[in-house]
């Protein structure tokens, strides 16, 4: 049985200087989804975000890019859910994930924010019980908070960026599977991706991005 998803929200920062940074992987995903299915984003001031609408294998799905900046993403999502009258369980939030290396992506339901300030805001405004697509951007290693923040607010090098984009392409292919056949099959498709060179098993733990 498919998973009813009516809204996919990609998290990121709206200014041009942020568009190529690791922290905007959620924006990259919904931009690519809109391009694949013929959607076009337009600003919606009342929702504090840019929205588009696409049809994916007959399923109408709305896309959202909050323009509130990452730390207030939940405010825009709450307005969109209220405006479209959507339950939280029918929402997929897409964001960058420090605890996954470039080339890895995971689909999960519910959970904490793991230090990711965009997800922290989402949980504060609408709750935790939503689907999340976590796009790996890698971790800079043990260090101060400032170093982690600098990592996500910088552009990845060419090799890492291509891994992230390749991951996004794979995840795009799985969206119709998720909608029509459900989370378990979609998750297994994502997990069957070819190994990333030099990749080592990682532990899904706490430290997310800011």
C-alpha positions as CSV (number, residue, x, y, z in Angstrom):
1,X,0.0,0.0,0.0
2,X,1.3,3.4,-0.9
3,X,2.1,6.2,1.5
4,X,-0.2,9.3,1.1
5,X,2.1,12.3,0.9
6,X,0.5,15.6,0.0
7,X,3.3,18.0,0.8
8,X,7.1,17.7,0.4
9,X,9.0,20.5,2.2
10,X,12.7,21.0,1.3
11,X,14.7,22.9,4.0
12,X,17.3,25.5,3.2
13,X,18.2,29.2,3.2
14,X,16.8,31.5,0.6
15,X,19.5,34.0,-0.3
16,X,21.6,33.4,-3.4
17,X,24.8,33.1,-1.4
18,X,23.5,30.0,0.3
19,X,22.1,28.2,-2.8
20,X,25.1,26.0,-3.4
21,X,25.9,25.2,0.2
22,X,25.5,21.7,1.8
23,X,22.7,23.1,4.0
24,X,20.5,23.7,1.0
25,X,20.3,20.0,0.0
26,X,16.6,20.0,0.8
27,X,16.0,22.9,-1.6
28,X,18.0,21.1,-4.3
29,X,15.8,18.1,-3.9
30,X,12.4,19.9,-4.3
31,X,13.8,22.0,-7.1
32,X,14.8,18.8,-9.0
33,X,11.4,17.2,-8.2
34,X,9.6,20.3,-9.6
35,X,11.8,20.2,-12.7
36,X,11.2,16.5,-13.3
37,X,7.5,16.8,-13.1
38,X,6.9,20.2,-14.7
39,X,6.2,22.2,-11.5
40,X,7.2,25.9,-11.2
41,X,7.8,27.6,-7.8
42,X,6.1,30.9,-7.0
43,X,6.3,33.0,-3.9
44,X,3.5,32.7,-1.4
45,X,3.9,35.5,1.2
46,X,1.0,34.2,3.4
47,X,2.9,30.9,3.7
48,X,6.4,32.5,4.1
49,X,7.6,30.2,1.3
50,X,7.8,29.4,-2.3
51,X,5.4,26.7,-3.5
52,X,4.8,24.5,-6.5
53,X,2.4,21.7,-7.4
54,X,3.2,18.5,-9.4
55,X,1.5,15.3,-10.4
56,X,3.5,12.2,-9.7
57,X,2.0,9.1,-11.2
58,X,-1.4,10.6,-10.7
59,X,-0.8,11.8,-7.2
60,X,-1.1,15.6,-6.6
61,X,1.8,16.7,-4.4
62,X,2.5,20.3,-3.2
63,X,6.1,21.4,-2.8
64,X,7.4,24.0,-0.3
65,X,10.6,25.9,0.2
66,X,10.4,28.0,3.3
67,X,11.8,31.5,2.9
68,X,12.1,32.0,6.7
69,X,15.7,30.8,6.8
70,X,16.6,27.4,8.2
71,X,16.0,28.1,11.9
72,X,12.4,29.1,11.4
73,X,11.4,26.5,8.8
74,X,8.7,25.1,10.9
75,X,6.8,28.4,10.9
76,X,6.3,28.2,7.1
77,X,5.5,24.5,7.2
78,X,2.8,25.1,9.9
79,X,1.2,27.8,7.7
80,X,1.2,25.6,4.7
81,X,-0.3,22.6,6.6
82,X,-3.0,24.9,8.0
83,X,-3.7,26.5,4.6
84,X,-3.9,23.1,2.7
85,X,-5.6,21.4,5.7
86,X,-3.0,18.6,5.8
87,X,-2.2,16.1,8.6
88,X,1.4,15.9,9.7
89,X,1.6,12.2,8.7
90,X,1.1,13.2,5.0
91,X,4.2,15.5,5.0
92,X,7.7,14.6,3.9
93,X,10.5,17.0,5.1
94,X,13.8,16.8,3.1
95,X,17.0,18.1,4.7
96,X,20.8,17.7,4.8
97,X,22.2,15.3,7.3
98,X,25.7,15.4,8.9
99,X,25.5,11.9,10.3
100,X,25.3,10.4,6.7
101,X,28.3,10.7,4.3
102,X,27.8,12.2,0.9
103,X,26.3,9.4,-1.3
104,X,23.9,8.2,1.4
105,X,20.3,9.0,1.9
106,X,17.7,7.6,4.4
107,X,14.0,7.7,4.6
108,X,12.5,7.6,8.1
109,X,9.4,8.5,10.1
110,X,9.3,10.5,13.4
111,X,12.2,10.9,15.7
112,X,14.2,13.8,17.2
113,X,15.9,16.7,15.5
114,X,19.4,15.3,16.0
115,X,20.7,18.9,16.4
116,X,19.4,20.0,13.0
117,X,17.9,23.5,13.6
118,X,15.5,23.2,10.7
119,X,14.1,20.0,12.1
120,X,14.1,21.5,15.6
121,X,11.9,24.3,14.3
122,X,9.6,21.8,12.4
123,X,9.2,19.8,15.6
124,X,8.5,22.9,17.7
125,X,5.8,24.2,15.3
126,X,4.1,21.1,14.0
127,X,5.4,18.0,15.8
128,X,7.8,15.2,15.1
129,X,5.5,12.6,13.5
130,X,6.3,13.3,9.9
131,X,8.4,11.6,7.2
132,X,12.0,12.7,6.7
133,X,14.3,12.2,3.8
134,X,17.8,12.8,5.1
135,X,20.5,13.6,2.5
136,X,24.0,12.9,3.6
137,X,26.5,15.8,3.5
138,X,29.2,14.3,5.7
139,X,30.6,15.5,9.0
140,X,33.7,17.6,9.4
141,X,34.8,15.5,12.4
142,X,35.1,16.4,16.1
143,X,35.3,20.1,16.6
144,X,33.6,23.2,17.8
145,X,30.1,24.2,16.8
146,X,31.5,26.9,14.7
147,X,33.4,24.4,12.6
148,X,30.2,22.3,12.0
149,X,28.3,25.4,11.1
150,X,31.0,26.5,8.6
151,X,30.9,23.0,7.1
152,X,27.2,23.1,6.2
153,X,27.3,26.7,5.1
154,X,30.1,26.0,2.6
155,X,29.9,24.4,-0.8
156,X,31.2,20.8,-1.0
157,X,34.1,20.0,-3.2
158,X,33.4,18.7,-6.7
159,X,33.6,15.0,-5.9
160,X,31.4,15.3,-2.8
161,X,28.9,17.5,-4.5
162,X,28.5,15.0,-7.3
163,X,27.8,12.3,-4.7
164,X,25.2,14.4,-3.1
165,X,23.6,15.2,-6.5
166,X,23.7,11.5,-7.4
167,X,22.0,10.7,-4.2
168,X,19.3,13.2,-4.9
169,X,18.7,11.6,-8.4
170,X,18.3,8.2,-6.7
171,X,15.9,9.6,-4.2
172,X,13.8,11.3,-7.0
173,X,13.4,7.8,-8.6
174,X,12.1,6.4,-5.3
175,X,9.4,9.1,-4.8
176,X,6.8,7.4,-7.0
177,X,7.6,4.1,-5.3
178,X,7.0,5.7,-1.9
179,X,3.7,7.1,-3.0
180,X,2.4,3.9,-4.7
181,X,4.1,1.0,-2.9
182,X,4.9,2.4,0.5
183,X,7.8,3.2,2.8
184,X,9.2,-0.3,3.2
185,X,9.8,-0.9,-0.5
186,X,11.1,2.7,-0.9
187,X,13.5,2.3,1.9
188,X,14.8,-1.0,0.5
189,X,15.4,0.6,-2.9
190,X,17.4,3.4,-1.3
191,X,19.4,0.9,0.8
192,X,20.3,-1.1,-2.3
193,X,22.4,1.7,-3.7
194,X,25.9,0.8,-4.9
195,X,28.6,1.3,-2.2
196,X,30.3,4.7,-2.1
197,X,34.1,4.4,-2.6
198,X,35.9,4.8,0.7
199,X,32.6,4.7,2.7
200,X,32.6,3.2,6.1
201,X,29.5,2.2,8.2
202,X,28.2,5.2,10.1
203,X,26.1,5.3,13.2
204,X,22.9,7.2,13.1
205,X,23.3,9.2,16.2
206,X,22.8,12.7,17.3
207,X,24.8,15.5,16.0
208,X,22.9,17.1,13.1
209,X,23.5,20.3,11.3
210,X,22.5,23.8,12.5
